[in-house]
Amino acid sequence: MKFSENAMSAILLCSYVGINKDDNLKPLTQKEWNEFLDKVIQCRQQPSVIMEPAFLKEMGYSQEYAERIKRLISRGGTVAFALDELEKKGIDVVTQFDVDYPILIKRKLKKKVPPVLFYCGDITLAKKIGIGIVGSRNIDEEGIRFTRELVEKAAAERLVIYSGGAKGVDTVSESAAKEFGSAAVSFVADSLLSKIRKKDILDSIINKKQLLLSDVRPDVGFSAARAMNRNKYIYVSSYGTFVVASDYNRGGTWAGATEALKNRWTKVFVWQNKDYDGNGKLIEKGGIPYHFSEESLFTLITEKEETFRQINLFSLDGKMPENQKIG
């Protein structure tokens, strides 16, 4: 892997790549990274300037903080070796300074954008127009049927599927995406390295039908905090996210949907199903009620929100961009 100087500065300062588990060295937090970028902009410099010892002195950092920065940027050789090892295992890295970085994540999250993402698969899939699909891990047969029909409709319109890679609605939507000729982009909350060891996932990656992304080091396992945090990537990456099933006021689906509604990251469609107690409450909070109709999904997700509520009872024809190709 070859990286620009700015990209390497992000990897050195913001990732755990090349840091041993027993080492007490900590990468910059999101807040610290943003403060650093603000100073760099004020000085009309590029982030790579941090590699110059003279500039580090001009930053006005405390001695302890400056020493931490020095340790982070001094591990270039170790990081280069670690990145080569990841590449051999099928894991690549993209930073916010790279042209392949998912554009909607950068555009919508702004200062909350993760500086470094690890991925396996065709990174260009993350720039395709698509829908997010979220919901409970414990989904019933009706929910499975709805999810598959929704994916089939999306696939017919050449829309990719964004999900969280978890059991339940996520795995159903991902499997259906590949079955119906679309592709799945999954923001995983567990070990990326473990995920790609599964033959079906590896085959899908090789065939450019699946892309896995993670904002933490690929060997880090599952945590509830990671699962909650990655929800926002699904919403910001999609032109519209569909909530299949949600509990009321609890669980990751509810938390992710309410956060997306609050931040207006994308349109949040909610399946009108009274069997799921959270669905109706999400609609009350501003979610757009959804049920199958002749109207195209592309029209639904691209129509301006302020006009959507006035025209959603009518069937409109949407044209798919010619460059929207999958596979």
KEKOL-229216 format. One record per residue (C-alpha): residue in one letter; residue number from 0; x, y, z. Coordinates in Angstrom, 2 decimals. Example, Ala and Ser with C-alpha at 12.3 -4.5 7.8 and 13.67 -1.06 7.14 Angstrom:
% KEKOL-229216
NODE, resn, resi, xx, yy, zz
NODE, A, 0, 12.30, -4.50, 7.80
NODE, S, 1, 13.67, -1.06, 7.14
***
This chain:
% KEKOL-229216
NODE, resn, resi, xx, yy, zz
NODE, M, 0, 0.00, 0.00, 0.00
NODE, K, 1, 1.22, 3.48, -0.88
NODE, F, 2, 0.04, 6.48, 1.08
NODE, S, 3, 0.43, 10.24, 0.74
NODE, E, 4, 2.25, 12.06, 3.52
NODE, N, 5, -1.07, 13.42, 4.81
NODE, A, 6, -2.60, 9.96, 4.81
NODE, M, 7, 0.36, 8.54, 6.69
NODE, S, 8, 0.10, 11.31, 9.27
NODE, A, 9, -3.51, 10.25, 9.94
NODE, I, 10, -2.51, 6.58, 10.28
NODE, L, 11, 0.40, 7.37, 12.61
NODE, L, 12, -1.52, 9.78, 14.80
NODE, C, 13, -4.98, 8.21, 14.88
NODE, S, 14, -4.67, 4.43, 14.63
NODE, Y, 15, -3.45, 1.58, 16.79
NODE, V, 16, -1.59, 0.03, 13.85
NODE, G, 17, 1.88, -0.95, 15.03
NODE, I, 18, 1.13, -0.40, 18.71
NODE, N, 19, 1.54, -3.46, 20.91
NODE, K, 20, -1.29, -4.37, 23.25
NODE, D, 21, 1.03, -3.96, 26.23
NODE, D, 22, 2.15, -0.48, 25.16
NODE, N, 23, 0.57, 2.46, 27.00
NODE, L, 24, 0.84, 4.70, 23.93
NODE, K, 25, -2.54, 6.09, 22.87
NODE, P, 26, -3.41, 7.53, 19.44
NODE, L, 27, -5.11, 10.91, 19.25
NODE, T, 28, -8.78, 11.01, 20.11
NODE, Q, 29, -11.26, 12.49, 17.64
NODE, K, 30, -11.23, 15.74, 19.59
NODE, E, 31, -7.42, 15.90, 19.70
NODE, W, 32, -7.19, 15.15, 15.99
NODE, N, 33, -9.65, 17.92, 15.13
NODE, E, 34, -7.76, 20.38, 17.32
NODE, F, 35, -4.56, 19.44, 15.51
NODE, L, 36, -6.20, 19.94, 12.10
NODE, D, 37, -7.54, 23.32, 13.19
NODE, K, 38, -4.03, 24.44, 14.14
NODE, V, 39, -2.62, 23.15, 10.87
NODE, I, 40, -5.23, 25.12, 8.91
NODE, Q, 41, -4.52, 28.27, 10.92
NODE, C, 42, -0.85, 27.90, 10.02
NODE, R, 43, -1.74, 27.29, 6.37
NODE, Q, 44, 0.03, 23.96, 6.42
NODE, Q, 45, -0.75, 20.35, 5.58
NODE, P, 46, -1.16, 17.64, 8.26
NODE, S, 47, 2.08, 16.05, 7.10
NODE, V, 48, 3.94, 19.02, 8.58
NODE, I, 49, 3.74, 17.21, 11.91
NODE, M, 50, 6.66, 15.10, 10.66
NODE, E, 51, 8.90, 18.18, 10.93
NODE, P, 52, 10.39, 18.56, 14.46
NODE, A, 53, 10.53, 22.34, 14.16
NODE, F, 54, 6.79, 22.60, 13.57
NODE, L, 55, 6.02, 20.43, 16.57
NODE, K, 56, 7.76, 22.99, 18.78
NODE, E, 57, 5.66, 25.78, 17.27
NODE, M, 58, 2.41, 24.03, 18.17
NODE, G, 59, 2.62, 25.10, 21.79
NODE, Y, 60, 1.98, 21.62, 23.18
NODE, S, 61, 2.98, 20.64, 26.69
NODE, Q, 62, 6.14, 18.60, 26.97
NODE, E, 63, 4.18, 15.45, 27.85
NODE, Y, 64, 1.82, 15.87, 24.90
NODE, A, 65, 4.68, 16.67, 22.52
NODE, E, 66, 6.50, 13.52, 23.60
NODE, R, 67, 3.39, 11.50, 22.90
NODE, I, 68, 3.18, 12.99, 19.39
NODE, K, 69, 6.86, 12.21, 18.80
NODE, R, 70, 6.36, 8.60, 19.83
NODE, L, 71, 3.36, 8.26, 17.53
NODE, I, 72, 5.10, 9.64, 14.45
NODE, S, 73, 8.39, 7.86, 15.14
NODE, R, 74, 6.92, 4.42, 14.54
NODE, G, 75, 6.82, 4.79, 10.76
NODE, G, 76, 8.83, 1.64, 10.07
NODE, T, 77, 6.71, -0.49, 12.38
NODE, V, 78, 3.51, 0.85, 10.86
NODE, A, 79, 4.72, 0.25, 7.30
NODE, F, 80, 5.47, -3.37, 8.17
NODE, A, 81, 2.10, -3.81, 9.91
NODE, L, 82, 0.25, -2.35, 6.91
NODE, D, 83, 2.06, -4.75, 4.58
NODE, E, 84, 1.01, -7.65, 6.79
NODE, L, 85, -2.61, -6.49, 6.74
NODE, E, 86, -2.51, -6.20, 2.96
NODE, K, 87, -1.29, -9.80, 2.69
NODE, K, 88, -4.34, -10.82, 4.73
NODE, G, 89, -6.69, -8.89, 2.45
NODE, I, 90, -7.14, -5.76, 4.58
NODE, D, 91, -6.60, -2.30, 3.12
NODE, V, 92, -6.64, 1.16, 4.67
NODE, V, 93, -8.21, 4.40, 3.48
NODE, T, 94, -7.90, 7.79, 5.19
NODE, Q, 95, -9.94, 10.97, 4.99
NODE, F, 96, -7.26, 12.41, 2.71
NODE, D, 97, -7.66, 9.70, 0.06
NODE, V, 98, -9.90, 10.02, -3.00
NODE, D, 99, -11.37, 6.57, -2.30
NODE, Y, 100, -12.67, 7.58, 1.12
NODE, P, 101, -16.50, 7.24, 1.22
NODE, I, 102, -17.63, 10.72, 0.27
NODE, L, 103, -20.94, 10.79, 2.16
NODE, I, 104, -19.28, 9.82, 5.44
NODE, K, 105, -16.90, 12.73, 5.08
NODE, R, 106, -19.56, 15.16, 3.90
NODE, K, 107, -22.17, 14.37, 6.56
NODE, L, 108, -20.10, 13.60, 9.65
NODE, K, 109, -17.64, 16.47, 9.16
NODE, K, 110, -15.63, 16.67, 12.39
NODE, K, 111, -16.94, 13.29, 13.49
NODE, V, 112, -15.48, 11.58, 10.44
NODE, P, 113, -13.14, 8.70, 11.34
NODE, P, 114, -9.66, 9.64, 10.03
NODE, V, 115, -8.84, 6.02, 9.20
NODE, L, 116, -11.01, 3.16, 7.92
NODE, F, 117, -9.98, -0.45, 7.42
NODE, Y, 118, -11.70, -2.38, 4.68
NODE, C, 119, -11.84, -5.56, 2.67
NODE, G, 120, -13.39, -5.57, -0.78
NODE, D, 121, -14.07, -3.08, -3.55
NODE, I, 122, -13.95, 0.32, -1.84
NODE, T, 123, -15.81, 1.96, -4.75
NODE, L, 124, -18.98, 0.18, -3.60
NODE, A, 125, -19.13, 2.67, -0.71
NODE, K, 126, -19.72, 5.46, -3.22
NODE, K, 127, -22.70, 3.80, -4.89
NODE, I, 128, -26.24, 5.06, -4.38
NODE, G, 129, -28.02, 2.73, -2.01
NODE, I, 130, -30.33, 2.21, 0.93
NODE, G, 131, -29.54, 1.30, 4.50
NODE, I, 132, -31.49, -1.51, 6.13
NODE, V, 133, -31.52, -1.89, 9.92
NODE, G, 134, -33.50, -3.81, 12.45
NODE, S, 135, -33.62, -6.29, 15.26
NODE, R, 136, -31.34, -9.29, 15.65
NODE, N, 137, -34.38, -11.35, 16.64
NODE, I, 138, -36.53, -10.95, 13.57
NODE, D, 139, -39.67, -12.98, 12.85
NODE, E, 140, -40.68, -14.61, 9.58
NODE, E, 141, -42.77, -11.62, 8.52
NODE, G, 142, -39.79, -9.34, 9.06
NODE, I, 143, -37.53, -11.65, 7.08
NODE, R, 144, -40.00, -11.70, 4.20
NODE, F, 145, -40.32, -7.89, 4.21
NODE, T, 146, -36.54, -7.45, 4.28
NODE, R, 147, -36.00, -9.80, 1.36
NODE, E, 148, -38.73, -8.14, -0.71
NODE, L, 149, -37.25, -4.71, 0.04
NODE, V, 150, -33.79, -5.86, -1.05
NODE, E, 151, -35.19, -7.47, -4.19
NODE, K, 152, -36.88, -4.17, -5.09
NODE, A, 153, -33.64, -2.27, -4.42
NODE, A, 154, -31.57, -4.73, -6.46
NODE, A, 155, -33.91, -4.34, -9.43
NODE, E, 156, -33.09, -0.63, -9.31
NODE, R, 157, -29.34, -1.28, -8.99
NODE, L, 158, -29.17, 0.12, -5.47
NODE, V, 159, -26.56, -1.27, -3.07
NODE, I, 160, -27.45, -2.28, 0.49
NODE, Y, 161, -25.77, -0.67, 3.52
NODE, S, 162, -25.94, -2.60, 6.78
NODE, G, 163, -24.20, -3.36, 10.04
NODE, G, 164, -23.19, -6.95, 9.43
NODE, A, 165, -24.97, -8.27, 12.54
NODE, K, 166, -27.31, -11.21, 12.92
NODE, G, 167, -30.95, -10.81, 12.07
NODE, V, 168, -32.07, -8.10, 9.66
NODE, D, 169, -28.48, -7.27, 8.68
NODE, T, 170, -27.49, -10.75, 7.58
NODE, V, 171, -30.84, -11.30, 5.86
NODE, S, 172, -30.43, -8.10, 3.84
NODE, E, 173, -26.80, -8.84, 2.96
NODE, S, 174, -27.57, -12.37, 1.83
NODE, A, 175, -30.54, -11.19, -0.21
NODE, A, 176, -28.47, -8.42, -1.81
NODE, K, 177, -26.04, -10.96, -3.21
NODE, E, 178, -28.83, -13.37, -4.17
NODE, F, 179, -30.76, -10.75, -6.13
NODE, G, 180, -27.73, -9.31, -7.94
NODE, S, 181, -26.95, -6.28, -5.82
NODE, A, 182, -24.04, -5.80, -3.39
NODE, A, 183, -23.70, -5.27, 0.36
NODE, V, 184, -21.60, -2.67, 2.16
NODE, S, 185, -21.25, -3.70, 5.80
NODE, F, 186, -19.90, -1.62, 8.69
NODE, V, 187, -18.87, -4.35, 11.09
NODE, A, 188, -18.71, -4.12, 14.88
NODE, D, 189, -16.53, -7.17, 15.38
NODE, S, 190, -13.15, -8.41, 14.11
NODE, L, 191, -12.65, -7.70, 10.43
NODE, L, 192, -9.99, -10.39, 10.25
NODE, S, 193, -12.38, -12.98, 11.67
NODE, K, 194, -15.14, -11.96, 9.27
NODE, I, 195, -13.10, -12.51, 6.12
NODE, R, 196, -12.13, -16.01, 7.18
NODE, K, 197, -15.67, -17.15, 6.41
NODE, K, 198, -15.79, -18.70, 2.95
NODE, D, 199, -19.11, -17.23, 1.86
NODE, I, 200, -18.03, -13.71, 2.80
NODE, L, 201, -14.62, -14.13, 1.18
NODE, D, 202, -16.23, -15.38, -2.03
NODE, S, 203, -18.56, -12.36, -2.07
NODE, I, 204, -15.63, -10.02, -1.56
NODE, I, 205, -13.67, -11.62, -4.39
NODE, N, 206, -16.71, -11.32, -6.67
NODE, K, 207, -17.11, -7.64, -5.70
NODE, K, 208, -20.49, -8.26, -4.13
NODE, Q, 209, -19.52, -7.28, -0.59
NODE, L, 210, -17.41, -4.64, 1.12
NODE, L, 211, -16.57, -4.75, 4.81
NODE, L, 212, -15.47, -1.63, 6.68
NODE, S, 213, -14.34, -0.93, 10.24
NODE, D, 214, -13.11, 2.16, 12.04
NODE, V, 215, -10.87, 0.21, 14.45
NODE, R, 216, -7.91, -2.11, 14.09
NODE, P, 217, -8.96, -5.30, 12.26
NODE, D, 218, -8.12, -7.67, 15.10
NODE, V, 219, -10.33, -5.91, 17.66
NODE, G, 220, -13.39, -7.96, 18.61
NODE, F, 221, -17.02, -7.09, 19.16
NODE, S, 222, -18.23, -4.60, 21.74
NODE, A, 223, -21.63, -3.05, 22.35
NODE, A, 224, -20.07, 0.42, 22.15
NODE, R, 225, -18.66, -0.35, 18.70
NODE, A, 226, -22.04, -1.65, 17.57
NODE, M, 227, -23.72, 1.58, 18.67
NODE, N, 228, -21.02, 3.75, 17.13
NODE, R, 229, -21.07, 2.09, 13.71
NODE, N, 230, -24.82, 2.71, 13.30
NODE, K, 231, -24.18, 6.23, 12.12
NODE, Y, 232, -22.07, 5.02, 9.20
NODE, I, 233, -25.03, 3.11, 7.81
NODE, Y, 234, -27.26, 6.17, 7.92
NODE, V, 235, -24.79, 8.68, 6.52
NODE, S, 236, -23.72, 6.37, 3.68
NODE, S, 237, -27.23, 5.72, 2.41
NODE, Y, 238, -29.60, 8.01, 0.59
NODE, G, 239, -32.32, 6.61, 2.81
NODE, T, 240, -32.34, 4.02, 5.59
NODE, F, 241, -35.24, 1.65, 6.21
NODE, V, 242, -36.04, 0.50, 9.75
NODE, V, 243, -37.59, -2.96, 9.56
NODE, A, 244, -38.12, -3.63, 13.27
NODE, S, 245, -37.31, -1.63, 16.38
NODE, D, 246, -37.97, -1.98, 20.09
NODE, Y, 247, -39.29, 1.10, 21.86
NODE, N, 248, -36.75, 3.24, 23.67
NODE, R, 249, -34.11, 0.52, 23.90
NODE, G, 250, -31.67, -1.39, 21.74
NODE, G, 251, -29.26, -0.45, 18.98
NODE, T, 252, -31.88, -0.04, 16.26
NODE, W, 253, -33.82, 2.50, 18.31
NODE, A, 254, -30.67, 4.38, 19.33
NODE, G, 255, -29.35, 4.51, 15.78
NODE, A, 256, -32.64, 5.66, 14.28
NODE, T, 257, -33.28, 8.38, 16.82
NODE, E, 258, -29.71, 9.65, 16.45
NODE, A, 259, -30.12, 9.77, 12.67
NODE, L, 260, -33.43, 11.63, 12.97
NODE, K, 261, -31.91, 14.13, 15.38
NODE, N, 262, -28.93, 14.83, 13.13
NODE, R, 263, -30.90, 14.61, 9.88
NODE, W, 264, -28.21, 12.43, 8.32
NODE, T, 265, -30.57, 10.88, 5.80
NODE, K, 266, -34.21, 10.02, 5.28
NODE, V, 267, -35.37, 7.48, 7.82
NODE, F, 268, -38.15, 5.24, 6.52
NODE, V, 269, -39.99, 3.04, 9.00
NODE, W, 270, -42.02, 0.00, 8.09
NODE, Q, 271, -45.61, 0.49, 9.19
NODE, N, 272, -45.98, -2.66, 11.25
NODE, K, 273, -47.81, -2.54, 14.58
NODE, D, 274, -46.17, -5.76, 15.74
NODE, Y, 275, -42.94, -3.85, 16.45
NODE, D, 276, -43.60, -1.38, 19.25
NODE, G, 277, -40.73, 0.94, 18.35
NODE, N, 278, -41.74, 1.45, 14.73
NODE, G, 279, -44.77, 3.59, 15.45
NODE, K, 280, -42.84, 5.67, 17.97
NODE, L, 281, -40.09, 6.32, 15.43
NODE, I, 282, -42.70, 7.56, 12.97
NODE, E, 283, -43.99, 9.90, 15.68
NODE, K, 284, -40.43, 11.23, 16.02
NODE, G, 285, -40.24, 12.06, 12.33
NODE, G, 286, -39.61, 8.75, 10.60
NODE, I, 287, -41.28, 8.43, 7.21
NODE, P, 288, -43.91, 5.65, 7.23
NODE, Y, 289, -43.25, 3.06, 4.55
NODE, H, 290, -45.16, 0.23, 2.93
NODE, F, 291, -44.67, -1.36, -0.46
NODE, S, 292, -46.09, 0.46, -3.47
NODE, E, 293, -45.38, 0.91, -7.17
NODE, E, 294, -43.22, 3.92, -6.41
NODE, S, 295, -39.52, 3.32, -7.02
NODE, L, 296, -37.11, 3.33, -4.11
NODE, F, 297, -34.81, 5.59, -6.09
NODE, T, 298, -37.52, 8.21, -6.27
NODE, L, 299, -38.23, 7.89, -2.55
NODE, I, 300, -34.63, 8.34, -1.47
NODE, T, 301, -33.72, 11.13, -3.87
NODE, E, 302, -36.85, 13.27, -3.66
NODE, K, 303, -36.33, 16.43, -1.62
NODE, E, 304, -37.54, 15.89, 1.92
NODE, E, 305, -39.57, 19.08, 2.13
NODE, T, 306, -41.66, 18.00, -0.88
NODE, F, 307, -41.73, 14.29, -0.09
NODE, R, 308, -44.53, 14.38, 2.45
NODE, Q, 309, -46.79, 16.17, -0.01
NODE, I, 310, -46.28, 13.76, -2.89
NODE, N, 311, -45.54, 10.40, -1.30
NODE, L, 312, -49.04, 9.13, -2.11
NODE, F, 313, -48.33, 9.37, -5.82
NODE, S, 314, -46.26, 7.07, -7.99
NODE, L, 315, -43.31, 8.83, -9.60
NODE, D, 316, -40.80, 7.45, -12.05
NODE, G, 317, -37.16, 7.79, -11.06
NODE, K, 318, -34.26, 7.47, -13.46
NODE, M, 319, -31.16, 5.64, -12.32
NODE, P, 320, -27.80, 7.27, -13.10
NODE, E, 321, -26.10, 5.43, -15.93
NODE, N, 322, -22.87, 4.95, -13.92
NODE, Q, 323, -24.63, 3.07, -11.14
NODE, K, 324, -23.16, -0.34, -11.85
NODE, I, 325, -22.66, -3.21, -9.44
NODE, G, 326, -20.10, -5.93, -10.04
***
